[in-house]
Amino acid sequence: MEQLVLESIGYRAMCQDCGAELECSGVQALVDGRLRWDVEAACSSCGFAVAVCGGDIPRERRDQMLAEHGPAGLHVADPSASNVAIMRVLRAELGLDLVQARAALRQVLSGDHRGTLPEMELLARKPRASGVAAVAARP
């Protein structure tokens, strides 16, 4: 069984019931080979509470997560790994064409392919399944 990988952030939003400030907590998690975004919010003024699970992370929250935790990168630990195998993974997982996959490969090999830790761990699991030593880590 693969390890659960997650990162969380806290933020404020407006209560949809009373307009007061909500305390929100968001978590991006890699669960069963899929990324999910879960949010819990509670209003101390009126008692409104909500939990929304399993969506995609909004760009604004992803940017906040990267700012708070720092980006993680995909690192190929095996210099003899097949570039073709890595490009195949990048094309399939990121929906890239061949030219874009070559550019992404250069980013991976130079350590410049970045994202949230759960995003990079999801990507790292694919080459590992093909026998390529890859890890998601912060610099």
N, C-alpha and C positions, 0 to 999 in steps of 0.2 A: 504494500500500500504506500502511495506517495504521500509525502509530508504536506500538510496544509500550509500555505504561504499567504500572509495577509499584511496589509498596512491600513492604518486608520487615521482619520483626521476629525477634528471638531470644528464646527462653524456655527454661525448664527443665521437665522432666517426669520421671516415674519409669520406669525401665527395666522392661519387661514380663518380661524374662528373669531379671535378678538383683536388681532393686529399687533399684539405684544411681541416681544422678541422670543423666539424659540431657541432652545439649546439643541443642536443637531450633532449627531455622530455618524460618520460614514466609514464604511469598511470596504476595501477592494480585496477580494479573496480569490485564490485559485483553489477551486473545490472540484474534485472528480474530473480534472482535466479541462475545466472551463472557468473563465473569469466571471465574477459576479460582483455587483455593487449593491450593498445593503445600507439602508439609512434608518436611524431611529431618531425621533424628535419628540420633545415634550415642552409644553408651555407651563411655566410656573404660575402664570396669572389666571388662566381659566381651566387648566387641567387637561387640555387637548393633548393627545399623544397619538403617534402613528409610527408604524414600522413598514417599510417598503423593501422587499427583498428580491434579488435576482436580476436587477436591471443592468444597463450599461452605465459606466461612470461618465458623468457629464464632464465636458472639456474643462470647465472652470474648477471643478473639484480635482480633476487629474492634475491640472497645473498647480493647485494648492498642495496636493500630495507630493508632487515633485519638488516644490519649493521647501516644504517642511522636512521631508525625509532625504532629499537628494535623489538623483537618478541612479538607477542600477544599469549595468551593462551586461551584454551577452559576451562571454569570453570562451573562445575555443582553446582548450588546454592542450590539445594535441596538434602540434605544428604540421604533422604529416597527414592530417585529416584531409579528406577529399573535398576540394572546393565545390565540386559538382554536387556532392551530397548536401553540403551546407546550403548552396543556392537552391536546391530542390526544396529544402525545408522552408527557406525564406519565401520562395514563390508560393508555395502551398499555404503557408500560415498567414502571410501578409497580403496575399492577393496581388503579387507583383508580376510585371512582365519581365522578360529576360534582361533588358537593359537596367531596369530598376533593381532586379535581383543582384546583378553584378555590382551596382553601386552600394547596395545594402551589404553585400559580402565584404567589400572594401571597408565599410564602417565596422562590421563585426571584427574583421581581422586587425583593424587598427585600434579597437577598443572604443569606438565612437558610436556604436549602436546603443541607444539609451531608451529607457522607459521606467515605469514603476517596477518595483521588485516582483510583484505577482505577474506582470506582463512578461518580464524577461525570464522568469522561471518557467512560464508556460512555453515560451519559445525554446529555452534550453533543453526542455524534456524531449523535444522532437529529435534533435541530432543524437542525444544520448540513447534514444530508443534504436537508433541506427548504428550504434557503436562508436559515435564520435564523442569524445570527452568535452562536454560543454557545461558551463556553470553560469548562473546569474549571480552577480555580486556588485557591490558598490566599490568604486575605486578607492 
